[in-house]
Amino acid sequence: MKDFYLSSEELAETARKYVLEYPEHAEAALQIADHACRNEFIIPYTNDLSTWIPMGTPVNWLYNPSRDPEFTWGINRHWHMLDLGKAYLMNDNEKYVSVYMEHFRSWRAQNPVPQGITYEEAVYFQQLGPWRLLENGLRVQSWITAYKYMEGSPQLAGEFLGELKEALAEHAEYLTRYLGDTHINHAMMHMQGLFMIATFCPEHERAPYWRQLAVERLELCLVHQIGPEGIQSELTTHYHDASIEMFGTPYLLGRLSGYPFPASYGEQLARMAAFTEAMIRPDGRSTPLGDSNLISHGQNNLALLGAILQREDLISRGSVSPELLWMFGTEQFDRFRELQNSSRPDLSSIAFPQTGYYVMRDARQYVFLDAAAMGGAHGHADALAMEWVWNKQLIFADPGRYTYEEGQWRHYFKSTRAHTTVTVDSLDQTPYLSTQAWGEPEAKAAVHRWESGESYHFIDASHDGYMRLESPVLHRRWLLASTELPLLMLVDWLETDGGHAIEQRFQLLPEAKVQVLSGEGDCPHTHLDYSGTSMGVDLYWKAAGNLEGGLEIAQETGWISEIYGSKEEAPVVNARLSVHGTAGIMAVFVPAGYADPETLILNEMTLDPDNRVAALLGEYDGTAFRITISGDEVDCSYKGRGD
């Protein structure tokens, strides 16, 4: 039976494959390892990802040059040790082993097991310092994995293994003494680490207890954190996909080590695949809900889940990755890629009605609408926000997360105005309190209709976030994606008796170029271009109801964060309107590849707020069309010119 995913021989082969398949990743690992040899670090999940921070000799594991507690937490997870191990496998240089041992020993000398700490202090999920339970669970995984990568080194043949196992036992006892809340994601990482200790130290008299406790609490985490539709409770793409690895690696280690998990655990784990797959856009990335990175790659997680569960159907629809290579080795990696070469993506629309996520997709487009709850501290005030992809070009985007550090940037990226939805009086749908807290009442969304057929996809949803205002506003959104016409139709109804400033906002990518061709008048018009592509989009608007003045279209500066700690200016198209009662805003988006000779002409856009009716008339490729949406039906009709 194994105590790790791969043997020493398999790891050596994997390192050679890694250099060939992922040279940029290999170079980055070497860079991190070489800087670690000089006691210099860049800490993930902090706001400076470009500066190597010198941490002293020996490393001062409590040094924090920032105001961000994520820095201390990050450095004490010892993720750099994985790169020391990879560098050793790639270069067979003993200096990386020496630094690994030095960092391990200096950390232990500086950070003895806390004594006299209260239970409440120990389990507090925001506890400062290196002994927070989350860091315990993650740090032991770094120690064990790095050791296995460097196990062939003669330096590790002596007393060091005894020191490592002693430290692991200390951590295991700490993780069993203080048990975190199984309703939050930290708890699964606590037990992920504990199970890995039990697997690595099977001879320890307490190993059976550690193993049993880890399995039982991971089962509890699955029950408490994975909803009826297989979606992780924080309702973010990042934490859902990360949970696949957190729940999945102990399941895999259990099978490899001869201590398999119950079958029901694997069945629960498999249910997570549907949401991961649904969030994969045609451009290969994933819709980044809540606190997620814009460059999320759900296909990697889908393949990883398939490999863990031994499900070729999931593997074939996913994508190989460096993580898959290091966990399953070269032979399996090649087999997985062969499966994926013959796979075709699923183009059917999918809904998660109990949660509130809706995906409309076909051969040309992908449209996502968020009608879910916020999901807690990692959620954003983004009810009825949308993403739209046309011919693999992301048009309307989610902004990402950027930072967890309290301040204006944390608020901005969580705010309503940062998302492709509607703001009222420049307020958030749910009041913002702090990085880890939202105020009351929380905006609640409801879906009234959902249709997906051969001619169109349609959703009708609303939220009550602005009903808390002195003059309440109910925001209702209609979204129709035609499968026969190259257009997307959006109608926002604002039901109110008072006066308000309305903004219908569209977050674009940094490379988008905006031309406001007609910013005011009866039918404002804006054109978008995308650098390096032949992709263009025309945007048309119509407003009606109790208006004070007309609709005004303006370009503003917003922000996009591809990964945590990095942000970039990006244009926002803002349709502004002042109302003194119920009103509606219709927006129609027409993509046009310049090489495509077919053209779509819009002849008339009409809105009737009193009866809640929106209509669009036009011509496409010699055919006249009419789309009419009312409170209870959608009618799409087409008529040839000669009829």
Secondary structure, 3 states (H helix, E strand, C coil): CCCCCCCHHHHHHHHHHHHHHCHHHHHHHHHHHHHHHCCEECCCCCCCCCCCEECCCCCCCCCCCCCCHHHHHHHCCCCHHHHHHHHHHHHCCCHHHHHHHHHHHHHHHHCCCCCCCCHHHHHCCCCCCCCCHHHHHHHHHHHHHHHHHCCCCHHHCCCHHHHHHHHHHHHHHHHHHCCCCCCCCHHHHHHHHHHHHHHHCCCCCCHHHHHHHHHHHHHHHHHHHECCCCCECCCCHHHHHHHHHHHHHHHHHHHHHCCCCCHHHHHHHHCCHHHHHHCECCCCCECCCCCCCCCCCHHHHHHHHHHHHCCHHHHHHCCCCHHHHHHHHHHHHHHHHHHHHCCCCCCCCEEECCCCEEEEECCCEEEEEECCCCCCCCCCCCCCCEEEEECCEEEECCCCCCCCCCCHHHHHHHCHHHCCCEEECCECCCCEEECCEECCCCCCEEEEEEEECCCEEEEEEEECHHHHCCCCEEEEEEEEEECCCCCEEEEEEEEECCCEEEEEEEECCCCEEEEEEECCCCCCEEEEEECCCCEEEEEEEEEEEEECCCCEEEEEEEEECCCCCCCEEEEEEEEEEEEEEEEEEEEEEEEEECCCCCCEEEEEEEEECCCCEEEEEEEECCEEEEEEECCCCEEEEEEECCC
